[in-house]
Amino acid sequence: MKKIFLKSAVALFVMILAGNDVMAKRHAESVESDVVSVNNSSTDGIETGSSNTVVSSESDTSKVKTKRVKDFDEWNTTRKGWGYGMRVGFAMGGTTPLPIPSEMRSIDKFGLDGGLMQEIYIYREFSDRWGIYIGERLAWEGMAATATVKNYSMSFIQGDSEVSGFYTGVDETNASNLSIKVPLQARFLARPRWALRFGPYMQFNLKKKFSGLVYDGYLRETDPTGPKIVLSADSPCEYDFSDDLRTVLWGLEFGFDFKITKHFGAFAHLDWGMNNVFKDDFKTITFVMKPVYFSLGLFVGI
Amino acid sequence: MNKGLRQVISLIKKGFACVLLATGFLSCTSEEAPNAECDLLSVRLCLDKPANVLYFESDTLRLVSESDKEVKFNIRKGGFDLDSLKLNIKMEYTVTPGATIEETDRKFLDNGSTICISLKTTSEDEKWNREYQILFVATTSNYSTAPTVIEFGFEDWTTEKAISGAEWYVCLNGDNDKYWATGNAGYAIPKKGAALNEYPTAMYENGYEGKAAVLTTKETGFANMGFPIAAGNLFIGTFDATNAMSDAMASTVQGHIFQMKPNRIEFYAKYKAGDVYKVKVGAKQEVDNTKTDHPDFYAALYRNKDKKGNEVLLHGDDGKTNENIVAKAFMKEEHYKDLNYVEWKKIVIDFEYLEEIDEKLLENNGYNLELTFSASYDGGNFNGAEGSTFIVDELKIYCNFTEEELENYGKEGQD
């Protein structure tokens, strides 16, 4: 079954490549004919001799247009066809409430946990500029943040033991995901070497973590008038909400690719989570937490 | 410079600009919310001649714990007009920054022997309120030099409910329900759903006579927070749950004013040690096969003011060692070695005096008596065996006896 699947995948890939070449050739021919017609019109302009300035201007514009088309073709083999490639990069960001609530007084320390991504992608261009893009990305994104919070609603749960209330003090959070992300985007070739991408993505978490420590503060049990429980720096309390995280998330991604050579380039994109990382029945953290990650890296492809 | 290279540099610059923008966005926090807490932190009595009203001038200032709902001032009975005091007494308060406080009521309780002033605090964000009672109790002196036996049968119990919904047993002593305390409020923090008899300290139906108190060492489920067990305890004083999870020793405030000279303690007990002795090592528990659990009991009479006149209250960590202790009665191996869980054993411990008692100070509320039972001798340090059970009943405190009188009284008791 696996072999059949692999063979089909390889066959499909070869077909895409072959189709791509054919499409590229067709496209090149169509561009060449466009250039010829443009040149003809400019020759016509000289023959009429109506206005040298205008003629010259039209001629320049045409030349520029021609050059741009050439540039687009020079840097993009797949005009009006299929493209594919692979990218690797660093991911930086975190899981955060946005806007940051007043309960969070300061972020004292911030570091990355993981921060790598690798993606294979494929796109189809429907016009000179516009196309559709789909990718399959393995992302290991995470953060380790130390924040000072005030009246931050939280619970510590272990088995049938639970302490919940409002915490004031230091909070160290480690949040990370190993996930498969599938971006489905519109791709716009803004310049010969620049492509912009925008669209939604789905995120399927394979591994998820949201845990931390609280110390050097106190918890008001149940509500701000409840018993005060001191959590000293010597005996920090641990919490772990990993099981309360959602497995499927979605968000919006905005990215841009820049070609350094014809088949190699750099990219950057911003992933902005649209739903709460926690399940609906999770009440411990009262505000919506969303993942926001910025990635920077390199790609190879056509 | 190569055009391509320049564009790459430009791209990197733009990338960093985006990172900086994102970082700046993430690090900006909104304006600090107003405080939600509304605790009364201290009360100061404004009196022209405090010595006429209070036993000690330093008693004019009383610090209030976050877990307190009432503040009690013991005032001298007689010598001044209670009606006038009720009308004219003035107080200064400190509260959580931004919170406000208002007096809602001022009345007499207990047939006119107690002035009760009700207060209501409101948080800075105006969403939360707390209510407090300031009590001025005209105390009748219990000072006596006659031989007296004070008895506690542990017959009267009630329950206390926290705002979290947790409910536990409280041992009463006649009309003074604040005499005995337990650590149940600390256990209630993680174990809100526990039944009344699942708490470390509970009422026991089949006592030596009538009801008794049963103290059990229980696991809390929070070993990795440095709070692995709660040893059942019963003590004279108050329990402040504020430090229950980080410093259990500090949460037991031990002792009440006592105006007699205690000579001997007697009580009946049963005991069984839990199977596995565990010690707390950092935020973990380790089994220690070399140790077996045993119960603990200690009582001490101590001076409740230091040399500067400041209030002294003993806690779990200095309950046996504080320099203000003047007489002590500690349980030793000879007292607990024969205890079992089948039959009741009578335990008798005599007080050992470390210094002479100042009779005038004794009469003027200058001494406190602390008295503590625990199911695990090192439970205050979170070391012990889960399941260790100590049942105590029919406590007697012999006071003001001479040795001869005590011997004779004992013989009379046996007759």
Interface residues (C-beta under 8 A of the other chain):
Chain A: M92 G93 G94 T96 P99 I100 P101 S102 E103 M104 R105 S106 I107 F110 K150 N151 F156 Q158 G159 D160 S161 E162 V163 F166 R193 Y218 R220 E221 T222 D223 P224 T225 G226 P227 K228 I229 V230 L231 S232 D234 S235 P236 C237 E238 F258 I260 T261 A266 A268 L270 V292 F294 L296
Chain B: G4 Q7 V8 L11 I12 K14 G15 C18 V19 A22 L26 S27 C28 T29 S30 E31 E32 A33 A36 E37 C38 D39 E66 S67 S123 W128 N129 R130 A162 I163 S164 A185 I189 P190 K191 K192 G193 T220 G221 F222 N224 M225 G226 F227 A241 T242 N243 A244 M245 S246 D247 A283
